[in-house]
Amino acid sequence: MTQRSNLDAMISGREVVICAGPGGVGKTTCAAAIALHGARLGLRSCVVTIDPAKRLGDALGVASLTNEAHRVDLDPPAAPGGGLWALMLDTKSTFDEVVTRYSASPEQAQAILSNRLYRNISGVLGGTQEYMAMEKLYALHSSGLYDLIVVDTPPTRHALDFVDAPARLMRFLDNRVFRLLMSPTKVGLRAIGAATNLLLRAVSKVVGGAVVNDAVAFFTAFEGMEQGFRDRAANVSALLSDPRTGFVVVTTPRREAVDEAIFFADRLSGSSDRVDALIANRMFPSFGTVPPGMVAAMDDDRDVAGKDRPSSNLVYHDVEARMRILMDFERISSREEGHISELAQRLPGTAIVRVPFLSADVHDLGGLDEVQRLLFAASPTSEP
């Protein structure tokens, strides 16, 4: 007797689903398909990509995506009350929104936004993308506009940066040097100016006095905003560990992809987070095994060719060729299943969804609907 699909049961009651895994495994397509499924169920679903490869728009048939949620026209339409929205994170725009939100006044916000140091680092500073993705996720969730938010992360190790972003920000804000710089009385800045005057002069000769002045002006303008970042990081950390947030690892059965997925799963399982579902994408199909007796018969007939079954018998040779191709297919399928089973053993109790290799790439909503159907097809168990 069939039951709800493993993935359907996993996302039930979830408000946030984070899809992570190696690069090139169809993670973006799976994230979009999960959001599409939510829309088909009557949920207001939003899929967010922080992957700079910009594949989400292609999968949804949308020419371009921006930092603002764009509604996707579905055919057939979503269930009553539901809908599908999509956006691609723009790190710079999100950073500007964060500065404006945490500034005590429009003047403070303008002082930071117009600062040359800020303009140069806001889009390229290490870890900025992951932190801004965290900010965007929290803003979307707290807006109350969406029932389900699906996040498509960059390849595995960068996705871990996204998950770790709140804790890393807290460590930075608690750093002794940063607290000295951000002293509300500016004692820190005065002390640095007095104690390291020679050092600043030396640095100015290398990078230019304007750079040093911009840095001092940036920290001065930043005064009083760190508590907003601190509070937000704590809130996002709580959201990521909330039972209403689910983590899905997407991989393919390739050896290197499975190794990356194992790394990610071990990291998540060793923290307060967890892996709620595993999607094994692009699985080679199994057409069944060739009976051992038939294999032996083919080998015997090859040895006595020209006696019982002459080589001129084209029908026989065609059947033999097909049987040997079937044997090759089964070896590939068995090897891939072994790789996925190895990963599954590291994730006991995790729902496993196997998606077969499709004959064509997903480049429109029709193909996305097919992936959605395969992901959420009802199955009796999580085993093959």
Phi, psi and omega in degrees: 000134181281164179218182176300147180296157180302317183288323178298318179293326182292317184277352179299124181083356178276144176253338179225133174233123181253118180261126182221162179157183181296165176283150175074023182252005181088023183296317180298316179297318180295320178298315179296323180293323177295316178295321178298319178299319177300318178296321178295337178273357181096016178264149171276102188252141178229127177252132184239130174247136171246016177273116183292356181289347173061041179271344185297317179301321178297314182296328182268358182071026181254133184299316181207151178241150180236188180284351177256144182298131181246127180284135182261129177283120183257143176219108003292159184292166178293163176296156180310131180089346183261173178181166181235128176238155180214149174208157175242128184300129170251105187301315183297312181297320180293320178298318178299319179296321180295315179300315180297321182293319187270351180289144180285340182205161176301328180294319178295317179299316181294325179297323179283312184298330181269355180290132184296323178298315180299315182298329181280328186258344189296336180254351187233353183298135181305129179088350182296317182301316182294319180293319180292327174297320177299316178299316181295317178301314182294321179297317179295317182293316183285345179292334181076008182279341188234144177273330183219127177241123180248125183252124175262112186268166173293178179307159195323299189293331174287328176296326177295326175298323179297314181294325183273354187305315180301315181294321180293323178295319179298319179296321179295316181292334179272357180297137185299319181294318179297318180296326177294316179297324186265016178304126182303332181274357181064018176300322181300314181294320179294320181295318180295322180296324182279319188277334186236032182302317180295320180296316180297323177297319180295317178296321181299324180294331182275309186257349181101140181296330181296323180295316179296317179297320178297321180294315179297318179295324180296311181295326178295315180292335183283352187305132175088352183270344188296331180294325176297317177296320182296314181296318181294319179299319178296320180294319179292320177302319178294322179295318181294330180265000180289141178300341179280359175254127181245149179244128180240126175262126179250133179211174169244167182282006176296145184303313184291325178291320178295320178299318177296318180295323177297317178303312182294315181298320179295320179295317180292316182295334180275357179248193179284350178274181183202165175257117184267336179205151178237125176254116175264099187267153176060044177286136177290132185290152175253126181255011181097160183267154174277127180306137181306324181298324179290322177298315180296321181295320179296320179294319179295317182294329178293323180290330184246028180304138181097350178256277182287321181228096183298154183295342179284353180283091185294327180297316180298313182295328177294317179295317180299317180298319180294321179296320180289325173297318178300320178296320178296316178301317183293325177296318179296313180299318181294319179296316180295318179297326176296320178297315181292323178297323177298318177293319181298326179295335178279349184231062182300135179084358181276136177296133181241127179240126180254127180245124183289161176292126181272158182282345181216155177291154178274118181226005178206179183292333176297314177294324179293323176298322179294317177296318178300319180295318180291321180296322188250019176293134179296141180217150183289329181214176177271359180265158181293000000 
